[in-house]
Amino acid sequence: MTATPVTLMTSTEPLSEHYDCAMLDLDGVVYRGADAVQGAPALLEKARAAGLTLAFVTNNAARKPEAVARQLRDLGVNAEASDVVTSAQAAARAVSGVVPARSPVLVVGGEGLSAALRERALDPVSTLADRPVAVVQGFHPDVGWRQLAQAAYAVAAGLPWVASNLDLTIPTADGIAPGNGTLVAAVAAAVGHGPDVVAGKPYRPLFDETLLRIGASRPLVVGDRLDTDIEGANRCGADSLLVMTGVTDVPALCRATGSSRPSYVAWTLDGLLSDHRLPEQDAGSWVLDGWSMRLVGDRLQVDSSGEGREAGLRAVTSAAWHWYDERGAGKSSSDDDLDLTAALDALRLP
């Protein structure tokens, strides 16, 4: 049976009016490194003024929500600790579901995890000598061999094992460094299997934790990564907005498979404040607001370019997804790719 192609959704009203909560990823969406994404603080304030609740959702388990909120305020984003939801909080809830209150839990990570466990009436400990009944693991730059060894001993003894997330890498000021997924893999190599539960994106617990804390009924997941933010939204049956201010570029978006295709696309968070009309398909062309793009073999030809780059992005995405779907599946590599050269030039992209 051929799967139904996944296409962009349409909205005749601004997304800020159609949804009641934006679940916002942080790095690549709200900030990049030490700086706010250009225009993000003002756009978020406009979205909040339009009635949209903002939840700042992060896979990073190292920091407490208070620290994340403080960083956001320093960047000009209005945020309180109660607006921040971390994978540490989701992991702690998962642990609390399988062990009694006041139980000792072995922590492989930092204060973010320890604080989340205390919030759930659990006792964070650091060694097997403390007789833990579960293991919870999250990223912290100070995690070393001794902590990983303690986790391996505990998991091998049969204790339940919860990981905050499986991100293999983490961006730093000096470049890309190993993330929690790499550290989890080290323990898995020692014990012969992976964690019992993964709390962070793209898995469900972090999304459920956000809904419990924020109380939203119609959320929109907003992110810059196809493999965590968007795939996670699709796993949970939530709609999503991909913004192009982070790691995903236009060719990667065009090659996205069904499970990692967003509901909406936008260059920036301004996409929260706009409607999302789709291009009309006419005789092999995709037409919207002066943009007309036509598939010619394995090439996307630009017959005309309009003024609005948002319309151009939607036209490119719609045409490319159609091309890949006609071949049975989206592409995850550069083999047999659609030639986007003309479209990238028209969109003023390298």
C-alpha positions as CSV (number, residue, x, y, z in Angstrom):
1,M,0.0,0.0,0.0
2,T,1.4,3.4,-1.0
3,A,1.5,5.9,1.9
4,T,-0.5,9.1,1.5
5,P,1.9,12.0,0.6
6,V,2.4,14.5,3.5
7,T,1.8,18.0,2.2
8,L,1.9,21.5,3.8
9,M,-1.2,22.6,5.7
10,T,-3.1,25.8,5.0
11,S,-4.4,28.4,7.4
12,T,-6.5,31.3,6.4
13,E,-5.8,33.1,9.7
14,P,-2.6,33.8,11.6
15,L,-1.2,30.8,13.4
16,S,-1.2,32.8,16.6
17,E,-5.0,32.9,16.4
18,H,-5.4,29.2,15.3
19,Y,-3.4,27.7,18.1
20,D,-3.4,28.3,21.9
21,C,0.3,27.5,22.6
22,A,3.6,27.6,20.8
23,M,6.0,24.9,22.0
24,L,9.2,26.7,21.1
25,D,12.6,25.1,20.7
26,L,15.4,27.4,21.9
27,D,18.7,27.1,20.0
28,G,18.1,28.0,16.4
29,V,14.7,29.3,17.0
30,V,14.9,31.9,19.9
31,Y,18.7,32.2,20.1
32,R,21.8,31.1,18.4
33,G,24.7,30.6,20.8
34,A,24.9,33.7,23.0
35,D,22.8,35.9,20.8
36,A,19.0,36.2,20.2
37,V,17.9,35.3,16.7
38,Q,17.4,38.6,14.9
39,G,13.9,39.9,15.6
40,A,12.9,36.9,17.8
41,P,12.2,38.8,21.0
42,A,9.9,41.3,19.4
43,L,8.1,38.7,17.3
44,L,7.5,36.5,20.4
45,E,6.1,39.5,22.2
46,K,3.7,40.2,19.3
47,A,2.6,36.5,19.3
48,R,2.0,36.7,23.1
49,A,0.0,39.9,22.7
50,A,-2.1,38.1,20.0
51,G,-3.1,35.6,22.7
52,L,-0.6,32.8,22.1
53,T,0.9,31.1,25.2
54,L,4.6,30.6,24.8
55,A,6.3,27.5,26.2
56,F,10.1,27.3,25.9
57,V,10.9,23.5,25.5
58,T,14.4,22.2,25.5
59,N,16.2,18.8,25.4
60,N,19.0,20.3,27.5
61,A,18.8,18.7,31.0
62,A,21.8,20.4,32.4
63,R,20.2,23.6,33.5
64,K,17.2,24.4,35.8
65,P,14.2,26.3,34.3
66,E,15.2,29.3,36.3
67,A,18.5,29.5,34.6
68,V,17.0,29.1,31.1
69,A,14.4,31.8,31.9
70,R,17.1,34.2,33.1
71,Q,19.1,33.7,29.9
72,L,16.0,34.4,27.8
73,R,15.3,37.6,29.8
74,D,18.9,38.7,29.3
75,L,18.3,38.3,25.5
76,G,15.1,40.5,25.7
77,V,12.6,37.6,25.8
78,N,9.9,37.9,28.5
79,A,10.1,34.5,30.3
80,E,9.6,33.1,33.7
81,A,10.7,29.7,35.0
82,S,7.2,28.4,34.7
83,D,7.3,29.1,30.9
84,V,10.3,26.7,30.5
85,V,10.0,22.9,30.2
86,T,13.1,20.7,30.1
87,S,13.8,17.1,29.3
88,A,15.0,16.8,32.9
89,Q,11.5,17.5,34.1
90,A,10.1,14.9,31.7
91,A,12.7,12.4,32.7
92,A,12.0,12.9,36.4
93,R,8.2,12.4,35.9
94,A,9.0,9.1,34.0
95,V,11.1,7.9,36.9
96,S,8.5,8.9,39.4
97,G,6.0,6.6,37.6
98,V,8.0,3.5,38.3
99,V,9.5,4.0,41.8
100,P,8.0,5.1,45.1
101,A,8.2,8.7,46.4
102,R,11.4,9.4,48.4
103,S,13.3,6.8,46.5
104,P,17.0,7.3,45.9
105,V,17.8,7.8,42.1
106,L,21.2,7.6,40.6
107,V,21.9,10.8,38.7
108,V,24.3,10.9,35.8
109,G,24.2,14.6,34.9
110,G,24.0,17.9,36.6
111,E,21.8,20.1,38.8
112,G,19.0,20.3,36.3
113,L,18.3,16.6,36.7
114,S,18.7,16.7,40.5
115,A,16.3,19.6,40.9
116,A,13.8,17.9,38.6
117,L,13.9,14.8,40.8
118,R,13.5,16.7,44.0
119,E,10.4,18.4,42.4
120,R,8.9,14.9,42.0
121,A,9.8,14.0,45.7
122,L,12.7,11.8,44.7
123,D,16.2,11.8,46.2
124,P,19.1,12.3,43.8
125,V,22.2,10.3,44.7
126,S,25.6,9.8,42.9
127,T,26.9,6.3,43.8
128,L,25.7,2.7,44.1
129,A,26.6,2.9,47.8
130,D,23.5,5.1,48.2
131,R,21.4,2.1,47.1
132,P,19.5,3.8,44.2
133,V,16.4,2.1,42.7
134,A,16.6,3.8,39.3
135,V,19.1,5.6,37.0
136,V,18.4,8.9,35.2
137,Q,21.0,10.2,32.7
138,G,21.2,13.7,31.1
139,F,23.9,15.9,29.6
140,H,26.3,17.9,31.7
141,P,29.8,19.0,30.7
142,D,31.3,17.5,33.9
143,V,30.0,14.0,33.3
144,G,33.0,11.6,33.3
145,W,34.0,8.0,33.3
146,R,33.3,7.4,37.0
147,Q,29.7,8.6,36.6
148,L,29.2,6.5,33.4
149,A,30.7,3.5,35.2
150,Q,28.3,3.9,38.1
151,A,25.4,4.0,35.6
152,A,26.6,0.9,33.9
153,Y,26.9,-1.0,37.1
154,A,23.4,0.0,38.2
155,V,21.7,-0.7,34.8
156,A,23.5,-4.1,34.6
157,A,22.0,-4.9,38.0
158,G,18.5,-4.4,36.6
159,L,17.6,-0.9,37.7
160,P,15.3,1.0,35.3
161,W,17.2,3.5,33.2
162,V,15.7,6.8,31.9
163,A,17.6,9.1,29.5
164,S,16.7,12.8,29.1
165,N,17.5,12.7,25.4
166,L,19.6,11.0,22.7
167,D,21.0,14.0,20.9
168,L,24.4,12.9,19.6
169,T,25.9,16.4,19.4
170,I,25.6,19.7,21.2
171,P,26.6,23.1,19.8
172,T,29.2,25.0,21.8
173,A,31.1,28.3,21.3
174,D,34.0,26.3,19.9
175,G,32.1,24.0,17.6
176,I,30.1,20.8,17.8
177,A,30.8,18.6,20.8
178,P,29.5,15.1,21.9
179,G,26.0,15.3,23.3
180,N,24.0,13.2,25.8
181,G,23.3,10.6,23.1
182,T,27.0,9.9,22.9
183,L,27.3,9.4,26.7
184,V,24.2,7.2,26.7
185,A,25.7,5.1,23.9
186,A,28.8,4.6,26.1
187,V,26.6,3.1,28.9
188,A,24.6,1.1,26.4
189,A,27.8,-0.4,25.0
190,A,28.7,-1.6,28.4
191,V,25.3,-3.1,29.3
192,G,24.2,-4.4,25.9
193,H,21.0,-2.3,25.5
194,G,19.6,1.2,25.5
195,P,17.5,3.1,28.0
196,D,14.1,2.0,29.1
197,V,12.6,5.4,28.5
198,V,13.9,8.4,26.5
199,A,12.2,11.6,27.7
200,G,13.3,14.3,25.2
201,K,12.4,15.1,21.7
202,P,11.5,13.4,19.4
203,Y,10.0,11.1,22.0
204,R,6.6,11.8,23.6
205,P,7.3,12.5,27.3
206,L,8.6,16.0,26.9
207,F,5.6,17.0,24.8
208,D,3.3,15.5,27.4
209,E,5.2,17.3,30.2
210,T,4.7,20.6,28.4
211,L,1.0,20.1,28.0
212,L,0.6,19.2,31.7
213,R,2.5,22.3,32.8
214,I,1.2,24.8,30.3
215,G,-2.4,23.5,30.1
216,A,-2.8,23.9,26.3
217,S,-5.3,22.1,24.2
218,R,-4.2,23.0,20.7
219,P,-0.4,23.4,20.7
220,L,1.9,24.2,17.8
221,V,5.4,22.8,17.9
222,V,7.9,25.4,16.6
223,G,11.5,24.2,15.8
224,D,14.4,24.4,13.4
225,R,15.3,20.6,13.4
226,L,13.5,18.0,11.3
227,D,14.8,15.1,13.3
228,T,13.8,16.2,16.8
229,D,11.2,19.1,16.7
230,I,9.3,18.1,13.6
231,E,9.5,14.4,13.9
232,G,8.5,14.6,17.6
233,A,5.5,16.7,16.7
234,N,4.4,14.1,14.1
235,R,4.9,11.3,16.6
236,C,2.5,13.1,18.9
237,G,-0.1,14.1,16.3
238,A,0.7,17.8,16.8
239,D,1.0,20.4,14.1
240,S,4.4,22.1,13.6
241,L,6.1,25.1,12.2
242,L,9.6,24.8,10.9
243,V,11.6,28.1,10.9
244,M,14.7,28.5,8.8
245,T,16.8,30.3,11.4
246,G,18.7,27.2,12.6
247,V,20.2,24.0,11.3
248,T,17.7,23.1,8.5
249,D,18.4,24.6,5.1
250,V,16.1,24.6,2.0
251,P,17.6,21.5,0.4
252,A,17.2,19.5,3.6
253,L,13.6,20.7,3.9
254,C,12.9,19.7,0.4
255,R,14.3,16.2,1.0
256,A,12.3,15.6,4.2
257,T,10.4,12.4,4.5
258,G,6.8,12.1,5.6
259,S,7.7,11.6,9.3
260,S,9.8,14.7,9.4
261,R,7.8,17.0,7.3
262,P,6.4,20.1,9.1
263,S,2.8,21.3,8.8
264,Y,4.0,24.9,8.0
265,V,7.2,26.6,7.0
266,A,8.5,30.1,7.5
267,W,11.8,31.9,7.3
268,T,11.5,33.3,10.8
269,L,9.1,33.4,13.8
270,D,7.1,36.0,11.8
271,G,5.4,32.8,10.6
272,L,3.5,32.7,13.8
273,L,1.8,36.0,13.0
274,S,0.8,35.3,9.4
275,D,-1.6,33.2,7.5
276,H,-0.3,30.2,5.5
277,R,-1.9,30.0,2.0
278,L,-0.6,27.3,-0.3
279,P,0.4,27.5,-3.9
280,E,-2.0,26.3,-6.6
281,Q,-0.8,23.4,-8.7
282,D,-1.5,24.0,-12.4
283,A,-0.1,21.9,-15.2
284,G,3.1,20.9,-13.3
285,S,3.6,24.4,-11.9
286,W,3.2,25.7,-8.3
287,V,1.9,29.3,-8.3
288,L,1.5,31.7,-5.3
289,D,1.8,35.5,-5.0
290,G,3.8,36.0,-8.2
291,W,5.9,32.9,-7.8
292,S,5.7,30.2,-10.4
293,M,7.8,27.1,-10.2
294,R,7.7,24.2,-12.7
295,L,9.2,20.7,-12.5
296,V,11.2,19.9,-15.6
297,G,12.7,16.4,-15.3
298,D,14.9,16.5,-12.2
299,R,15.1,20.3,-12.2
300,L,12.9,22.9,-10.5
301,Q,12.5,25.8,-12.9
302,V,11.5,29.3,-11.8
303,D,9.2,30.8,-14.3
304,S,8.6,33.9,-12.3
305,S,9.5,35.2,-8.8
306,G,7.3,37.2,-6.6
307,E,8.0,39.8,-3.9
308,G,7.3,37.7,-0.8
309,R,10.0,35.1,0.1
310,E,7.5,33.3,2.3
311,A,5.4,32.4,-0.7
312,G,8.5,31.4,-2.6
313,L,9.5,29.0,0.3
314,R,6.1,27.4,0.3
315,A,6.2,27.0,-3.5
316,V,9.7,25.4,-3.5
317,T,8.7,23.1,-0.7
318,S,5.4,22.0,-2.2
319,A,6.9,21.3,-5.7
320,A,9.9,19.4,-4.2
321,W,7.8,17.2,-2.0
322,H,5.7,16.3,-5.0
323,W,8.8,15.4,-7.0
324,Y,10.2,13.2,-4.3
325,D,6.8,11.6,-3.6
326,E,6.5,10.7,-7.3
327,R,9.6,8.7,-6.8
328,G,8.2,6.8,-3.9
329,A,10.0,8.5,-0.9
330,G,11.8,11.6,0.2
331,K,15.5,11.5,-0.2
332,S,17.8,11.6,2.9
333,S,21.0,11.9,0.8
334,S,22.3,13.8,-2.2
335,D,21.9,10.9,-4.6
336,D,19.4,11.5,-7.4
337,D,18.4,14.8,-5.9
338,L,16.1,17.4,-7.4
339,D,18.2,20.3,-8.8
340,L,17.2,23.4,-6.8
341,T,19.8,25.8,-8.2
342,A,17.4,28.1,-9.9
343,A,15.0,28.2,-6.9
344,L,17.9,28.9,-4.4
345,D,19.1,31.7,-6.7
346,A,15.6,33.2,-6.9
347,L,15.2,33.0,-3.1
348,R,18.6,34.7,-2.8
349,L,20.2,31.8,-1.1
350,P,23.7,30.2,-1.7
